[in-house]
Amino acid sequence: WFIEQMKELVELEEKILKYKSKKLPDDLLIQAKKDGFADKYLAQLLNVPEEQIRKRRIALDVVEAWEPVPVSGVENAAYYFSTYNAPNKVEV
């Protein structure tokens, strides 16, 4: 399973590289973010400013959400992780 997941990430990166110095299609940008590609890394792959990736991502409403991870044995305490694969469950 792990090897298959890594293979899928490599294949996605290869698709992204075909758009170097071009506009990445919205669906590919969304998929890359959901699969864990950082804005900075996408900018490096595409040879564009990181801010350009971030602005497009936000315009597409692809923003990070925060998920609580309950702490065993401790009441009202949790750790949090960010994700692009779920709605936000934490009020700031």
N, C-alpha and C positions, 0 to 999 in steps of 0.2 A: 504494500500500500504506500509506504513512504517513498519508495523509488518512483512509483507512478506519479505521485504528487510532485516530486522534483522534476520529472520529465515534462509534466504539464506546465510548470513554471518556466522551464527552458523554452518550450514551444511558444509560450506567450511572449517571452522576451524576444524571440526571433521574429514574431509578427510585428512587435513594436519597432524593432530595428529597421524594418522595411519603410518606416515613416520618418527616418532620420532627416531633420531639417524640413519636415513637412508637418501638416496638421494631422494629429492622431485622431481617428474617428472617435466620436463620443462613446460608442459602445465598448471600444477597446480601452479607452481611458478608465471607464467605470469598472470594467473587468480587472484591469491592472490594480486599481485601488482596492477592490474587494479581495484580491489575491495577495495583498500586502506590499505592493511596490510603493516606495516612498516618492513624494514629489521630487525630491532632490535626485533620486536615482533615475526617475523617468526623464527629468531634464537633461541629465548626463547622456542617457541613451539617445535622446532626440536632438541633442545639441541646441537646446533652447534655454532661456532663463527659467530658473525654478519658479519665479513669480508668475510666469505665463501659465505654467502647469497648474499652480494653485488657483489662479483666477478662473481658469476654465473649469476646474473641478468644482469650485464653489458655485459657479454659474449653473452647473449641472445638478446642483444640490447634493453633491457627494461630499458630505461632511462627517467627521468622526463622531461616533456616539460612545457613551461610556456605560459599561456594564459592571455591576457590583459582583464581587466574588466573596461570598460569606466566609467569615473566619470561624472555624470550628471552636466551640467552647467559649466564645466571647460574644456577649449580647450587644447588639447595635454597633458592631464594628465590621468593616469590610475593606477589602482592597478593591481597586478598580482597574479595568483595562479598557483601552480604546479599540474600537472596531469600525469598519465601514460596512459591516454586514448585518447590522441590526439597528432598530430605532434607539434613541437615547433614553435611558432609564434613570438618569441621575439629574436632578435639578441643581443648577449652579446657584 
